[in-house]
Every structure is written in structure tokens, then in C-alpha cells.
Amino acid sequence: MNNTTLDTIAAIATVPGESGIGIVRISGTHALDIADTIFVSKDKKKPSLFASHSVHYGWVIDAGSGAAEERIIDEALLIVMRSPRSYTREDVVEINCHGGFSAVRNVLDAALKSGCRLSEPGEFTKRAFLNGRIDLSQAEAVLDIIQAKTDSARALGLQQLRGVVSSEINGVRKKLVDILSLLEAHIDFPEEDLGTGEMRELERKAESVKSLVGDILESYKRGRVFREGISTVICGKANVGKSSLLNALLKQERSIVTSIPGTTRDTIEEVIDIKGIPLKIVDTAGIIEPRDLVEKKAMRRTRDFIRGADLVLLMFDGSKKLTGQDEILMRNLRKKKVIAVINKSDLPQRIEKERIQRFFPRIVFLSAKKIKNIPALEQAITETVRADGSISFSSVLMSNQRHVHAMRKTYSLLSEACLLLNCTSSLELTAQDVKESLGLLDEITGKKFSEEMLDKIFSRFCIGK
């Protein structure tokens, strides 16, 4: 453990800016001593004498010289959480003051002047891990919850924070330890040869664990969808209402909307939650003949996004007949998962619906500008996405890229181990594969870690968490 974990740290734990409450968090051996220095309770009792998990009213003061009234920084509530019943398993003090920038900043400065060190990004959660309150996968889940843009992503993070991933990994680990103990017993006592029956049983156990790892890896495909969102592209000719549709789905004006064709000259990306399904939605530039270098690049980006999309919302202007450009778009997209969106349903309709249906059976009529029939499109998106069974939150076990990388290596090693057992090859080589697999699993939960790994993980956190 690094010596910096012996320091007492402090940070602002709330978002900067005007708000009703701002929180300064202090954690470490001297947290209560520092609270004694900078906090005066109404009953004049020192914070170091407060009971754990109690809240007290008083004033934060500047411990420097001057009259008591002149030293008052802010009115505040102070919460004491004594070790080990705290987030970090250290003594923790949280000061709830007014949320203005000046008030919170001055409370933090008072703590720093009294002996605290400003915390590094993610250092509170890092200490929770190092002190054994949570494992490494749970620590990463904290960041997932903070960064979640949809309810599904947040729920996935909470699932990991509750230890679902840890439980699965530990289950696999226990089975591998059992296999390794059998292998090492026969390596240590070579005179007791493995019989055919014992060898086949060992092979069966290894295959069973490999299959379990494979199932966990398979769940990553679903977990990635909830974590990153389904890549969805709104495309179509210029001026069919793509930006208006994005604004209608977002329920806010995110894209500039005018009657001038080609207003959107580049892609605009947002994440939205539609009935529990996260969509990473992209409003692309209208398909036009490029007039300049900017539009040429925009067309290239549009095609790249369409190529990589999981779902395409292909838009048409219902008040006009289909053009040759529409036909080209439909032919090029016939192998993609597409919902045809016929916009401007509030105007007299001239579009040939039957021609579109030959390519795409799922069609939705709406008016993006007047926000009419948007729920029908949301329902169509839900049904289309769920149709192939790829969206099933209950079966998601893993969504973290670091975890899946380790599990893929584990699967490869176990495949090699099964092959060695099947060929009745060296037990030492098989045991080595199993040991390496155990090491990879321990990297996921943090039983095995390096400072470099921790620095990389926690550097992504904000200061104060």
C-alpha cells in the first residue's frame, strides 16, 4: 500500500456551481482532529467527541487569527462516520455547507490549511478498495453509475456494485482451484498415475469451466449495448426532417432546424433512453451532392456511421414522391436493420408507401416538427431491437472492457488446457494454464493488482469520489 494512503485527504464531493448544498468530504486518520480545528458546533462540543453516524449543526471557521465572528466561513451541518463504518473504512467527516462556489471553496481551503491533502481523482473509492470494503470490479462500478446516461446503464452499474460480477468470477475461480489442486496432487505424486476415468473427469470439469467462461463472455455483447447504447443513425436526403426528429426524440432543441437544405453539415451524437433501451443516436448530414470540401467530408462521415450502425431510421418526406436518390438509399440499406420513417404526415401525402414496403416492412408515419406520433416510432424501435433477443438485461453478467479482455484470455488458456487433457499431455503445462487463468480472474476482482493498473482505473474518476 502506498504511503499516501496514510494522509488525510479532502475534496469537494458535489458538482461546482450554484446549488442548495455543497459537500466537502474529509477522510483519514486525522479527519476528526481537523474537524475539531475548523468546526464549531452550536453546543460547543468537539467533533472528535461526536458519536458515529451523527449530524451536528454549527459553523465552519478559518482557524487563523481574528475574532470568532470574523473567522466564520459558513453555516453548516457536519456528519461524522467513524472507521470502519464509512465509505473508505477510515474516519470520514462530511461538511454540508451552502452550495455556492465561494462557500464550498473556502470550506475546502480551511480543511487543507489545517492539515489535509487535496485528494487525487477517485482516491476515496481507491481507499475503499485498498481497505477491503469493495473489490476492484465494484470500485469500477461506482464510475459506471456516475457516468450512466440511461436507467439501464445505471442499473447495470448497480448490479456490478452489489457484487454480481464478483460472485460469478469467484464461482469460476473456486472451480479452477479445485481443478488445480487435483493436477498438483498428481504432479507431486507421479507414482499414482491418473486412470482413464480420472483423466476424463478432469477433462469434463475443465470443459465445464470453459463453457461457463464462454457464457459470461457472451453476456458482454448484451452488456455492451446497455453500457454504450445501440448505435442508431438517422439518415435520409436533405430537408426531410432528420434534425427535427432528433429534437423530438430528445424532447429538446439539440439540432438547428431550418427550411434550408443541408443545414446539418456534420454528425450530431446523443444518448437517449427509449423504454429502457439506450440508443446512441446520430443525426447525420443530409444525403446531397457535396458543394464544398466540408460537405464532402460530412458525406463520408455519414456513410461511415451508417456502415457501423446497429439500427437505421431512414427518413422520407411524405409530402413528396420518391426520387432516384431515395431508391439508391433503400437499395444500399436493404441488408441493415431499418425502420422507415415517413415524416410530414401533417401535410397532404404524395409518397409511394408500397415501394418503401418492398424494402422495409416496418413503416412509421409522423410529424417531427409538430411532435405527432413519436410514441409510435418509440414502440417500433423497441420491437425492432428486441426482436432478435439480443436485448435482455436479466442475462447480462459483464459489461466492462477490462473484465472482458481478461476473460477472453482466460477462455483461450482453458481451451488450451482442455486440449492438453484430451491428448493426455503434460500435467505441468495444464496446471500452468490454470494458474494463469486464476491470475487473470484475480486481476478482475483486485486480488492481484499493480499500482499502474490502479492509477489507470482511478484516474478516470472525478476528484471527490
JODALIN-V28058 format. One record per helix or strand of 2 or more residues. SS is the DSSP state (@ for helix, = for strand). FROM is the first residue (numbers start at 0). LEN is the number of residues. If there is no record, write none. Layout:
BEGIN
<<SS;FROM;LEN> <SS;FROM;LEN>>
END
This chain:
BEGIN
<<@;2;4> <=;8;4> <=;20;7> <@;30;8> <=;38;3> <@;46;3> <=;53;8> <@;67;4> <=;71;10> <=;91;7> <@;100;13> <=;116;2> <@;122;8> <@;135;12> <@;150;11> <@;163;25> <@;195;33> <=;229;8> <@;241;9> <=;267;7> <=;276;7> <@;292;16> <=;310;7> <@;323;9> <=;337;6> <@;352;5> <=;362;3> <@;373;13> <@;392;3> <@;400;22> <@;426;19> <@;450;8>>
END
